[in-house]
Amino acid sequence: MLDPPADAFTFTADNTISQCGINVDKLDQVAAEVQTQLKTGFGDCCEKSSRGLIRHLQMPSFFTLLEEVHALNTVLTRLHAANERDRTTMQERVLQVLAKSYGLQEGLKSVAADAKEACKQTAALQGEIETLRKDIIRLEKKAKELERIGRTATIQHNDHAAMDKLRRDMENPMKKHTQRWSDYAAYRSDHHNIIATNQVLIRNWPSYTRRATSPRLSGTT
């Protein structure tokens, strides 16, 4: 008897697998009939002879049952192989997501440590900025005082250069601090996305394992 082609068996929405109208329920019924007939016999008549008991009409029924059992085993073997491939693929995907999630968590710890250090640096920068602000106020007061007494022409170039340098020193640390917090926020967003994907896979995993270990497969082999 020829084996049915592998691509003739496909899953459908109601978890059946069909080939020319044969589905899982039909295969279960055939398996039950095979088990019953193997236990109770084939209903053939027997007669005594010099060679002992002779059963009549036994072989045709037996061969029919063998063909049905062979077809059933072929389908169940392919079902099991398909389920095993899907289970392996899903397990690999879950492991990849978990590994990526672990890497992101470790990265997030590093970023959190950097953010903590950035907070310390920010506090120090704020102190420096406050000092610079006071220096600017002092220089501005000096400029106003010189202007008030009519000596604006005596303001030296060094005073203007000092004021410009103080302003630049105050702006650069703030830009650096803003960029650090922007990078930290982007990294947290990526981490939350992978955690959400991981949770979806884990929620769907129990239903998939129930399907792969269906009683139909284990009860008829």
Protein Blocks (a to p, Z undefined) as FASTA:
>chain_A
ZZddfklpccdfkopaceehiafklmmmmmmmmmmmmmnonoiacdddfkbpadehklmm
mmmmmmmmmmmmmmmmmmmmmmmmmmmmmmmmmmmmmmmmmmmmmmmmmmmmmmmmmmmm
mmmmmmmmmmmmmmmmmmmmmmmmmmmnopmmmpcfklmmmmmmmmmmmmmmmmmmmmmm
mmmmmmmmmmmmmmmmmmmmmmmmmmmmmmmmgfklmmmZZ
